[in-house]
């Protein structure tokens, strides 16, 4: 299989062990920020944000209508600000963060390991130590490869692959031609087991 993104191959050269060769390199699509979990998260974030903005509007209106000028009345206005910030993050910020994170993520499959680079963080998984290998295929041929057993990422509260919460299962997300990469990893894994 050809390396589909050869300009990022030099990033992995210093990480290779002796007699280890790169079989594939790639990266997730940073423009693809909406996933199946958004079926739940978008309505929830709209509800959250709507309630937070309504709360803030009512608190400010109530504070302005009071003629006493009591400073404690502004506490209700300030109380709503963190909820508005969380709502803005859920509506817009998480997509910006997800795109930024993907634009700084690189993947490599070698003859011995799967290597994930995220900024300065390096994560490796030995192919011969993989308990299972799971693939989620999208209609466009892209998809995710989970290197082990983990939560179903489409469940609305399992945000581990986007926010770093929950059990850490190494994953290759939004991989183009995911079926080819999955087969490549499985073949390399079987070769290692046969040795």
Kinemage of the C-alpha trace (Angstrom):
@kinemage 1
@onewidth
@group {chain A} dominant
@subgroup {mainchain}
@vectorlist {calphas} color= white
{ca unk a 1} P 0.000 0.000 0.000
{ca unk a 2} L 1.329 3.427 -0.874
{ca unk a 3} L 1.910 5.997 1.822
{ca unk a 4} L -0.938 8.395 1.263
{ca unk a 5} L 0.717 11.369 2.932
{ca unk a 6} L 4.470 11.032 2.445
{ca unk a 7} L 5.263 14.592 3.540
{ca unk a 8} L 4.609 13.624 7.190
{ca unk a 9} L 6.789 10.498 7.112
{ca unk a 10} L 9.875 12.387 8.450
{ca unk a 11} L 7.970 13.131 11.687
{ca unk a 12} L 8.094 9.430 12.548
{ca unk a 13} L 11.664 8.599 11.471
{ca unk a 14} L 13.248 9.504 14.860
{ca unk a 15} L 10.683 7.297 16.653
{ca unk a 16} L 11.454 4.083 14.776
{ca unk a 17} L 13.183 1.138 16.430
{ca unk a 18} L 15.883 -0.907 14.755
{ca unk a 19} L 14.517 -2.980 11.839
{ca unk a 20} L 11.151 -1.169 12.051
{ca unk a 21} L 9.647 0.134 8.817
{ca unk a 22} L 6.765 2.493 8.160
{ca unk a 23} L 3.899 0.843 6.295
{ca unk a 24} L 1.436 3.766 6.274
{ca unk a 25} L 1.159 7.343 7.490
{ca unk a 26} L -1.877 9.583 7.598
{ca unk a 27} L -3.890 12.076 9.548
{ca unk a 28} L -7.538 12.738 10.348
{ca unk a 29} L -9.529 15.160 8.255
{ca unk a 30} L -9.566 18.439 10.287
{ca unk a 31} L -12.590 19.715 8.349
{ca unk a 32} L -14.744 16.795 9.415
{ca unk a 33} L -15.972 17.968 12.810
{ca unk a 34} L -19.506 16.592 12.922
{ca unk a 35} L -19.868 12.952 13.902
{ca unk a 36} L -22.623 10.525 14.923
{ca unk a 37} L -22.463 11.669 18.554
{ca unk a 38} L -23.679 15.099 17.417
{ca unk a 39} L -27.114 13.589 16.843
{ca unk a 40} L -27.384 13.888 20.645
{ca unk a 41} L -24.952 16.691 21.426
{ca unk a 42} L -26.286 19.377 19.081
{ca unk a 43} L -29.871 19.302 20.443
{ca unk a 44} L -28.518 19.131 24.003
{ca unk a 45} L -26.181 22.096 23.418
{ca unk a 46} L -29.038 24.102 21.852
{ca unk a 47} L -31.248 23.385 24.865
{ca unk a 48} L -28.415 24.196 27.324
{ca unk a 49} L -27.476 27.436 25.553
{ca unk a 50} L -31.080 28.526 25.126
{ca unk a 51} L -31.753 28.043 28.822
{ca unk a 52} L -28.490 29.812 29.810
{ca unk a 53} L -29.208 32.826 27.571
{ca unk a 54} L -32.813 32.966 28.796
{ca unk a 55} L -31.603 32.848 32.430
{ca unk a 56} L -29.096 35.616 31.792
{ca unk a 57} L -31.655 37.776 29.970
{ca unk a 58} L -34.175 37.377 32.785
{ca unk a 59} L -31.556 38.076 35.475
{ca unk a 60} L -30.348 41.256 33.749
{ca unk a 61} L -33.917 42.422 33.101
{ca unk a 62} L -34.864 41.816 36.736
{ca unk a 63} L -31.755 43.612 38.005
{ca unk a 64} L -32.387 46.658 35.825
{ca unk a 65} L -36.043 46.868 36.804
{ca unk a 66} L -35.228 47.010 40.513
{ca unk a 67} L -34.927 50.610 41.550
{ca unk a 68} L -33.127 49.902 44.825
{ca unk a 69} L -29.712 49.480 43.141
{ca unk a 70} L -28.878 46.596 45.480
{ca unk a 71} L -25.489 45.142 44.341
{ca unk a 72} L -26.514 41.632 45.423
{ca unk a 73} L -29.095 41.648 42.634
{ca unk a 74} L -26.222 41.397 40.121
{ca unk a 75} L -25.226 38.012 41.594
{ca unk a 76} L -27.920 36.308 39.546
{ca unk a 77} L -26.546 37.943 36.395
{ca unk a 78} L -23.026 36.796 37.202
{ca unk a 79} L -24.233 33.300 38.106
{ca unk a 80} L -25.406 32.731 34.530
{ca unk a 81} L -22.118 33.690 32.835
{ca unk a 82} L -20.329 30.332 33.317
{ca unk a 83} L -23.367 28.539 31.891
{ca unk a 84} L -23.309 30.829 28.851
{ca unk a 85} L -19.600 30.108 28.350
{ca unk a 86} L -20.205 26.355 28.572
{ca unk a 87} L -23.091 26.714 26.105
{ca unk a 88} L -20.933 28.664 23.644
{ca unk a 89} L -18.241 25.994 23.888
{ca unk a 90} L -20.785 23.239 23.222
{ca unk a 91} L -22.318 25.151 20.294
{ca unk a 92} L -19.153 26.444 18.605
{ca unk a 93} L -15.985 25.974 20.629
{ca unk a 94} L -15.907 22.193 20.612
{ca unk a 95} L -15.912 22.158 16.800
{ca unk a 96} L -13.043 24.656 16.669
{ca unk a 97} L -11.120 22.638 19.272
{ca unk a 98} L -11.800 19.367 17.442
{ca unk a 99} L -10.552 20.820 14.143
{ca unk a 100} L -7.439 22.240 15.827
{ca unk a 101} L -6.702 18.929 17.559
{ca unk a 102} L -7.089 16.993 14.309
{ca unk a 103} L -4.811 19.398 12.443
{ca unk a 104} L -2.060 18.551 14.976
{ca unk a 105} L -2.585 14.762 14.886
{ca unk a 106} L -0.595 12.292 12.775
{ca unk a 107} L -0.760 8.507 12.507
{ca unk a 108} L 1.758 5.870 11.444
{ca unk a 109} L 1.515 2.114 11.126
{ca unk a 110} L 4.854 0.343 11.213
{ca unk a 111} L 5.879 -3.283 11.042
{ca unk a 112} L 5.728 -3.392 14.860
{ca unk a 113} L 3.518 -0.589 16.194
{ca unk a 114} L 0.814 2.005 15.650
{ca unk a 115} L 2.141 5.465 16.511
{ca unk a 116} L -0.084 8.466 17.232
{ca unk a 117} L 1.425 11.959 17.400
{ca unk a 118} L -0.728 14.731 18.917
{ca unk a 119} L 1.339 17.879 19.166
{ca unk a 120} L 4.302 16.831 21.319
{ca unk a 121} L 2.539 13.804 22.771
{ca unk a 122} L 3.507 10.403 21.384
{ca unk a 123} L 1.357 7.331 21.936
{ca unk a 124} L 2.404 3.895 20.697
{ca unk a 125} L 0.637 0.556 20.678
{ca unk a 126} L 2.513 -2.638 19.909
{ca unk a 127} L 0.715 -4.691 17.280
{ca unk a 128} L 1.498 -7.981 19.014
{ca unk a 129} L -0.069 -6.668 22.256
{ca unk a 130} L -3.388 -5.554 20.723
{ca unk a 131} L -6.258 -7.406 22.438
{ca unk a 132} L -8.698 -6.535 19.637
{ca unk a 133} L -8.899 -4.320 16.594
{ca unk a 134} L -12.234 -2.635 15.815
{ca unk a 135} L -13.293 -0.546 12.837
{ca unk a 136} L -16.203 1.853 12.324
{ca unk a 137} L -16.861 2.511 8.635
{ca unk a 138} L -18.581 5.651 7.331
{ca unk a 139} L -20.533 5.893 4.073
{ca unk a 140} L -17.679 7.818 2.362
{ca unk a 141} L -15.083 5.100 3.052
{ca unk a 142} L -13.483 6.934 5.959
{ca unk a 143} L -13.794 5.751 9.523
{ca unk a 144} L -12.247 5.034 12.884
{ca unk a 145} L -9.977 2.245 14.085
{ca unk a 146} L -10.058 1.431 17.802
{ca unk a 147} L -6.922 -0.291 19.064
{ca unk a 148} L -8.568 -2.298 21.812
{ca unk a 149} L -11.896 -2.438 23.614
{ca unk a 150} L -13.482 0.805 24.664
{ca unk a 151} L -16.763 2.656 24.955
{ca unk a 152} L -18.991 3.122 21.962
{ca unk a 153} L -17.982 6.629 20.808
{ca unk a 154} L -21.473 7.330 19.473
{ca unk a 155} L -22.968 7.143 22.968
{ca unk a 156} L -23.676 10.783 23.906
{ca unk a 157} L -21.764 10.847 27.176
{ca unk a 158} L -18.689 8.922 26.002
{ca unk a 159} L -16.726 11.924 24.747
{ca unk a 160} L -13.311 10.333 25.348
{ca unk a 161} L -12.069 10.675 21.794
{ca unk a 162} L -12.828 14.410 21.683
{ca unk a 163} L -12.254 15.677 25.183
{ca unk a 164} L -9.893 13.161 26.824
{ca unk a 165} L -12.408 11.920 29.404
{ca unk a 166} L -13.040 8.337 30.338
{ca unk a 167} L -10.995 5.245 29.575
{ca unk a 168} L -8.175 5.878 27.158
{ca unk a 169} L -8.321 3.596 24.131
{ca unk a 170} L -5.923 4.538 21.323
{ca unk a 171} L -7.882 5.406 18.199
{ca unk a 172} L -7.224 6.440 14.640
{ca unk a 173} L -10.095 8.816 13.863
{ca unk a 174} L -11.496 9.874 10.482
{ca unk a 175} L -8.992 7.819 8.501
{ca unk a 176} L -9.551 7.988 4.721
{ca unk a 177} L -9.846 4.520 3.126
{ca unk a 178} L -10.141 3.066 6.609
{ca unk a 179} L -10.793 -0.475 5.392
{ca unk a 180} L -7.388 -0.594 3.668
{ca unk a 181} L -5.627 0.721 6.778
{ca unk a 182} L -7.520 -1.749 8.976
{ca unk a 183} L -6.457 -4.631 6.714
{ca unk a 184} L -2.873 -3.364 6.731
{ca unk a 185} L -2.790 -3.295 10.564
{ca unk a 186} L -4.426 -6.726 10.824
{ca unk a 187} L -1.945 -8.243 8.333
{ca unk a 188} L 1.046 -6.740 10.160
{ca unk a 189} L -0.391 -7.996 13.447
{ca unk a 190} L -0.775 -11.533 12.102
{ca unk a 191} L 2.792 -11.504 10.709
{ca unk a 192} L 4.140 -10.509 14.146
{ca unk a 193} L 2.142 -13.263 15.862
{ca unk a 194} L 3.469 -15.834 13.376
{ca unk a 195} L 7.092 -14.997 14.219
